[in-house]
């Protein structure tokens, strides 16, 4: 029986994760995870701050119930949130509001690099940040008024929370991922997919 859960959360305007986070499913399943894909659909661009908060709030109770059921069935409470781009602010806020994620994976996160909008709950043991310095999407989004986004996806986490781990996927590996979503391309994912899962192990 699968004793761990991975929750995949796509980014802005990504067709429900079909070309991004959903493609991570086989790598997590191969490692023994039960996988759920959370599709939050499309939201008008100017309303993303409000929409993200509503989604995060709605997921807290759901995540608690899921973790409790998993613990009853398997004895494990490992619940991993895996987000790309705008999926990362939703997961981050959900964890801060009480969703019992034990680890978070942020892939090119549209998050600030430090400060209150990087805080997560005490239940979270580690936050894994996969970033690319050439990610222009998050650098540009950083300057858009009234948005919930930042440039962590380009420069990584810059705060003092020691639970954060940065992985420069543009420069530090034999396969280079330079843009906001090319890690999901067919020539890169076979390398990075297993690696993303591997970093979750103790």
ZAVO-765292 format. One record per residue (C-alpha): x, y, z. Coordinates in steps of 0.5 Angstrom, whole numbers, padded with zeros to 4 digits. Example, Ala and Ser with C-alpha at 12.3 -4.5 7.8 and 13.67 -1.06 7.14 Angstrom:
<site><xx>0025</xx><yy>-0009</yy><zz>0016</zz></site>
<site><xx>0027</xx><yy>-0002</yy><zz>0014</zz></site>
***
This chain:
<site><xx>0000</xx><yy>0000</yy><zz>0000</zz></site>
<site><xx>0002</xx><yy>0007</yy><zz>-0002</zz></site>
<site><xx>0004</xx><yy>0010</yy><zz>0005</zz></site>
<site><xx>0006</xx><yy>0017</yy><zz>0002</zz></site>
<site><xx>0002</xx><yy>0023</yy><zz>-0001</zz></site>
<site><xx>0004</xx><yy>0028</yy><zz>-0007</zz></site>
<site><xx>-0001</xx><yy>0033</yy><zz>-0008</zz></site>
<site><xx>0001</xx><yy>0037</yy><zz>-0015</zz></site>
<site><xx>-0001</xx><yy>0044</yy><zz>-0016</zz></site>
<site><xx>0000</xx><yy>0047</yy><zz>-0023</zz></site>
<site><xx>0001</xx><yy>0054</yy><zz>-0025</zz></site>
<site><xx>-0003</xx><yy>0060</yy><zz>-0028</zz></site>
<site><xx>-0006</xx><yy>0059</yy><zz>-0035</zz></site>
<site><xx>-0003</xx><yy>0052</yy><zz>-0035</zz></site>
<site><xx>-0009</xx><yy>0048</yy><zz>-0038</zz></site>
<site><xx>-0010</xx><yy>0044</yy><zz>-0031</zz></site>
<site><xx>-0002</xx><yy>0042</yy><zz>-0031</zz></site>
<site><xx>-0003</xx><yy>0038</yy><zz>-0037</zz></site>
<site><xx>0004</xx><yy>0040</yy><zz>-0039</zz></site>
<site><xx>0007</xx><yy>0041</yy><zz>-0033</zz></site>
<site><xx>0006</xx><yy>0038</yy><zz>-0026</zz></site>
<site><xx>0002</xx><yy>0033</yy><zz>-0028</zz></site>
<site><xx>0008</xx><yy>0030</yy><zz>-0032</zz></site>
<site><xx>0011</xx><yy>0029</yy><zz>-0025</zz></site>
<site><xx>0006</xx><yy>0024</yy><zz>-0023</zz></site>
<site><xx>0010</xx><yy>0017</yy><zz>-0026</zz></site>
<site><xx>0016</xx><yy>0019</yy><zz>-0022</zz></site>
<site><xx>0012</xx><yy>0020</yy><zz>-0015</zz></site>
<site><xx>0008</xx><yy>0014</yy><zz>-0016</zz></site>
<site><xx>0015</xx><yy>0010</yy><zz>-0018</zz></site>
<site><xx>0017</xx><yy>0012</yy><zz>-0011</zz></site>
<site><xx>0011</xx><yy>0010</yy><zz>-0007</zz></site>
<site><xx>0007</xx><yy>0016</yy><zz>-0007</zz></site>
<site><xx>-0001</xx><yy>0016</yy><zz>-0008</zz></site>
<site><xx>-0001</xx><yy>0022</yy><zz>-0013</zz></site>
<site><xx>-0007</xx><yy>0028</yy><zz>-0013</zz></site>
<site><xx>-0007</xx><yy>0033</yy><zz>-0018</zz></site>
<site><xx>-0011</xx><yy>0039</yy><zz>-0016</zz></site>
<site><xx>-0014</xx><yy>0043</yy><zz>-0022</zz></site>
<site><xx>-0016</xx><yy>0050</yy><zz>-0020</zz></site>
<site><xx>-0018</xx><yy>0052</yy><zz>-0027</zz></site>
<site><xx>-0017</xx><yy>0059</yy><zz>-0030</zz></site>
<site><xx>-0018</xx><yy>0066</yy><zz>-0026</zz></site>
<site><xx>-0018</xx><yy>0073</yy><zz>-0029</zz></site>
<site><xx>-0011</xx><yy>0076</yy><zz>-0028</zz></site>
<site><xx>-0013</xx><yy>0082</yy><zz>-0024</zz></site>
<site><xx>-0016</xx><yy>0077</yy><zz>-0019</zz></site>
<site><xx>-0011</xx><yy>0072</yy><zz>-0017</zz></site>
<site><xx>-0009</xx><yy>0075</yy><zz>-0010</zz></site>
<site><xx>-0016</xx><yy>0074</yy><zz>-0008</zz></site>
<site><xx>-0017</xx><yy>0067</yy><zz>-0012</zz></site>
<site><xx>-0010</xx><yy>0065</yy><zz>-0009</zz></site>
<site><xx>-0013</xx><yy>0066</yy><zz>-0002</zz></site>
<site><xx>-0019</xx><yy>0063</yy><zz>-0003</zz></site>
<site><xx>-0016</xx><yy>0057</yy><zz>-0006</zz></site>
<site><xx>-0011</xx><yy>0056</yy><zz>0000</zz></site>
<site><xx>-0017</xx><yy>0057</yy><zz>0005</zz></site>
<site><xx>-0021</xx><yy>0052</yy><zz>0002</zz></site>
<site><xx>-0015</xx><yy>0047</yy><zz>0002</zz></site>
<site><xx>-0013</xx><yy>0047</yy><zz>0009</zz></site>
<site><xx>-0019</xx><yy>0043</yy><zz>0011</zz></site>
<site><xx>-0019</xx><yy>0038</yy><zz>0005</zz></site>
<site><xx>-0011</xx><yy>0037</yy><zz>0007</zz></site>
<site><xx>-0012</xx><yy>0035</yy><zz>0014</zz></site>
<site><xx>-0018</xx><yy>0030</yy><zz>0012</zz></site>
<site><xx>-0013</xx><yy>0027</yy><zz>0007</zz></site>
<site><xx>-0007</xx><yy>0027</yy><zz>0012</zz></site>
<site><xx>-0011</xx><yy>0024</yy><zz>0018</zz></site>
<site><xx>-0014</xx><yy>0018</yy><zz>0013</zz></site>
<site><xx>-0007</xx><yy>0017</yy><zz>0010</zz></site>
<site><xx>-0005</xx><yy>0016</yy><zz>0018</zz></site>
<site><xx>-0011</xx><yy>0011</yy><zz>0020</zz></site>
<site><xx>-0009</xx><yy>0007</yy><zz>0013</zz></site>
<site><xx>-0002</xx><yy>0007</yy><zz>0013</zz></site>
<site><xx>0001</xx><yy>0010</yy><zz>0020</zz></site>
<site><xx>0004</xx><yy>0015</yy><zz>0015</zz></site>
<site><xx>0003</xx><yy>0023</yy><zz>0016</zz></site>
<site><xx>0007</xx><yy>0025</yy><zz>0010</zz></site>
<site><xx>0004</xx><yy>0030</yy><zz>0006</zz></site>
<site><xx>0008</xx><yy>0033</yy><zz>0000</zz></site>
<site><xx>0006</xx><yy>0039</yy><zz>-0004</zz></site>
<site><xx>0009</xx><yy>0040</yy><zz>-0011</zz></site>
<site><xx>0007</xx><yy>0047</yy><zz>-0014</zz></site>
<site><xx>0010</xx><yy>0050</yy><zz>-0020</zz></site>
<site><xx>0009</xx><yy>0058</yy><zz>-0021</zz></site>
<site><xx>0003</xx><yy>0060</yy><zz>-0018</zz></site>
<site><xx>0001</xx><yy>0054</yy><zz>-0015</zz></site>
<site><xx>0007</xx><yy>0055</yy><zz>-0010</zz></site>
<site><xx>0004</xx><yy>0061</yy><zz>-0007</zz></site>
<site><xx>-0003</xx><yy>0057</yy><zz>-0006</zz></site>
<site><xx>0001</xx><yy>0052</yy><zz>-0003</zz></site>
<site><xx>0005</xx><yy>0056</yy><zz>0001</zz></site>
<site><xx>-0001</xx><yy>0060</yy><zz>0004</zz></site>
<site><xx>-0005</xx><yy>0054</yy><zz>0005</zz></site>
<site><xx>0001</xx><yy>0051</yy><zz>0009</zz></site>
<site><xx>0002</xx><yy>0057</yy><zz>0013</zz></site>
<site><xx>-0006</xx><yy>0057</yy><zz>0015</zz></site>
<site><xx>-0005</xx><yy>0050</yy><zz>0017</zz></site>
<site><xx>-0005</xx><yy>0045</yy><zz>0012</zz></site>
<site><xx>-0001</xx><yy>0039</yy><zz>0015</zz></site>
<site><xx>0004</xx><yy>0039</yy><zz>0009</zz></site>
<site><xx>0011</xx><yy>0035</yy><zz>0011</zz></site>
<site><xx>0015</xx><yy>0038</yy><zz>0005</zz></site>
<site><xx>0014</xx><yy>0043</yy><zz>0000</zz></site>
<site><xx>0017</xx><yy>0043</yy><zz>-0007</zz></site>
<site><xx>0017</xx><yy>0049</yy><zz>-0011</zz></site>
<site><xx>0019</xx><yy>0049</yy><zz>-0018</zz></site>
<site><xx>0020</xx><yy>0056</yy><zz>-0021</zz></site>
<site><xx>0016</xx><yy>0059</yy><zz>-0015</zz></site>
<site><xx>0012</xx><yy>0066</yy><zz>-0017</zz></site>
<site><xx>0014</xx><yy>0068</yy><zz>-0009</zz></site>
<site><xx>0018</xx><yy>0073</yy><zz>-0006</zz></site>
<site><xx>0025</xx><yy>0071</yy><zz>-0004</zz></site>
<site><xx>0024</xx><yy>0073</yy><zz>0003</zz></site>
<site><xx>0019</xx><yy>0076</yy><zz>0009</zz></site>
<site><xx>0012</xx><yy>0074</yy><zz>0011</zz></site>
<site><xx>0010</xx><yy>0072</yy><zz>0004</zz></site>
<site><xx>0015</xx><yy>0066</yy><zz>0005</zz></site>
<site><xx>0013</xx><yy>0063</yy><zz>0012</zz></site>
<site><xx>0010</xx><yy>0056</yy><zz>0012</zz></site>
<site><xx>0007</xx><yy>0052</yy><zz>0018</zz></site>
<site><xx>0011</xx><yy>0049</yy><zz>0023</zz></site>
<site><xx>0009</xx><yy>0042</yy><zz>0021</zz></site>
<site><xx>0013</xx><yy>0043</yy><zz>0015</zz></site>
<site><xx>0020</xx><yy>0040</yy><zz>0015</zz></site>
<site><xx>0023</xx><yy>0042</yy><zz>0009</zz></site>
<site><xx>0022</xx><yy>0047</yy><zz>0003</zz></site>
<site><xx>0025</xx><yy>0045</yy><zz>-0004</zz></site>
<site><xx>0026</xx><yy>0051</yy><zz>-0009</zz></site>
<site><xx>0028</xx><yy>0049</yy><zz>-0016</zz></site>
<site><xx>0030</xx><yy>0056</yy><zz>-0019</zz></site>
<site><xx>0033</xx><yy>0058</yy><zz>-0026</zz></site>
<site><xx>0037</xx><yy>0065</yy><zz>-0026</zz></site>
<site><xx>0034</xx><yy>0066</yy><zz>-0033</zz></site>
<site><xx>0027</xx><yy>0065</yy><zz>-0031</zz></site>
<site><xx>0024</xx><yy>0072</yy><zz>-0034</zz></site>
<site><xx>0017</xx><yy>0070</yy><zz>-0033</zz></site>
<site><xx>0018</xx><yy>0071</yy><zz>-0025</zz></site>
<site><xx>0023</xx><yy>0077</yy><zz>-0026</zz></site>
<site><xx>0017</xx><yy>0081</yy><zz>-0030</zz></site>
<site><xx>0012</xx><yy>0079</yy><zz>-0026</zz></site>
<site><xx>0015</xx><yy>0082</yy><zz>-0020</zz></site>
<site><xx>0014</xx><yy>0089</yy><zz>-0023</zz></site>
<site><xx>0006</xx><yy>0088</yy><zz>-0024</zz></site>
<site><xx>0002</xx><yy>0092</yy><zz>-0019</zz></site>
<site><xx>-0003</xx><yy>0088</yy><zz>-0015</zz></site>
<site><xx>0000</xx><yy>0081</yy><zz>-0016</zz></site>
<site><xx>0002</xx><yy>0076</yy><zz>-0011</zz></site>
<site><xx>0008</xx><yy>0074</yy><zz>-0014</zz></site>
<site><xx>0016</xx><yy>0075</yy><zz>-0013</zz></site>
<site><xx>0022</xx><yy>0072</yy><zz>-0017</zz></site>
<site><xx>0024</xx><yy>0066</yy><zz>-0012</zz></site>
<site><xx>0024</xx><yy>0062</yy><zz>-0019</zz></site>
<site><xx>0030</xx><yy>0066</yy><zz>-0021</zz></site>
<site><xx>0034</xx><yy>0067</yy><zz>-0015</zz></site>
<site><xx>0032</xx><yy>0062</yy><zz>-0010</zz></site>
<site><xx>0030</xx><yy>0063</yy><zz>-0003</zz></site>
<site><xx>0034</xx><yy>0069</yy><zz>0001</zz></site>
<site><xx>0031</xx><yy>0069</yy><zz>0008</zz></site>
<site><xx>0033</xx><yy>0066</yy><zz>0014</zz></site>
<site><xx>0029</xx><yy>0060</yy><zz>0015</zz></site>
<site><xx>0033</xx><yy>0054</yy><zz>0015</zz></site>
<site><xx>0028</xx><yy>0049</yy><zz>0012</zz></site>
<site><xx>0029</xx><yy>0052</yy><zz>0005</zz></site>
<site><xx>0033</xx><yy>0049</yy><zz>0000</zz></site>
<site><xx>0035</xx><yy>0052</yy><zz>-0006</zz></site>
<site><xx>0037</xx><yy>0048</yy><zz>-0012</zz></site>
<site><xx>0040</xx><yy>0052</yy><zz>-0018</zz></site>
<site><xx>0037</xx><yy>0047</yy><zz>-0024</zz></site>
<site><xx>0040</xx><yy>0052</yy><zz>-0029</zz></site>
<site><xx>0048</xx><yy>0051</yy><zz>-0027</zz></site>
<site><xx>0049</xx><yy>0046</yy><zz>-0022</zz></site>
<site><xx>0047</xx><yy>0040</yy><zz>-0026</zz></site>
<site><xx>0049</xx><yy>0036</yy><zz>-0032</zz></site>
<site><xx>0042</xx><yy>0038</yy><zz>-0036</zz></site>
<site><xx>0040</xx><yy>0045</yy><zz>-0035</zz></site>
<site><xx>0033</xx><yy>0048</yy><zz>-0034</zz></site>
<site><xx>0034</xx><yy>0055</yy><zz>-0036</zz></site>
<site><xx>0026</xx><yy>0058</yy><zz>-0037</zz></site>
<site><xx>0020</xx><yy>0058</yy><zz>-0033</zz></site>
<site><xx>0017</xx><yy>0051</yy><zz>-0035</zz></site>
<site><xx>0022</xx><yy>0048</yy><zz>-0039</zz></site>
<site><xx>0024</xx><yy>0043</yy><zz>-0033</zz></site>
<site><xx>0017</xx><yy>0039</yy><zz>-0036</zz></site>
<site><xx>0020</xx><yy>0039</yy><zz>-0043</zz></site>
<site><xx>0021</xx><yy>0031</yy><zz>-0046</zz></site>
<site><xx>0029</xx><yy>0032</yy><zz>-0046</zz></site>
<site><xx>0029</xx><yy>0035</yy><zz>-0039</zz></site>
<site><xx>0024</xx><yy>0032</yy><zz>-0035</zz></site>
<site><xx>0027</xx><yy>0024</yy><zz>-0035</zz></site>
<site><xx>0033</xx><yy>0028</yy><zz>-0031</zz></site>
<site><xx>0030</xx><yy>0032</yy><zz>-0026</zz></site>
<site><xx>0023</xx><yy>0028</yy><zz>-0025</zz></site>
<site><xx>0027</xx><yy>0023</yy><zz>-0021</zz></site>
<site><xx>0032</xx><yy>0028</yy><zz>-0018</zz></site>
<site><xx>0026</xx><yy>0032</yy><zz>-0015</zz></site>
<site><xx>0023</xx><yy>0026</yy><zz>-0012</zz></site>
<site><xx>0030</xx><yy>0024</yy><zz>-0009</zz></site>
<site><xx>0031</xx><yy>0030</yy><zz>-0006</zz></site>
<site><xx>0025</xx><yy>0029</yy><zz>-0001</zz></site>
<site><xx>0028</xx><yy>0023</yy><zz>0002</zz></site>
<site><xx>0031</xx><yy>0023</yy><zz>0009</zz></site>
***
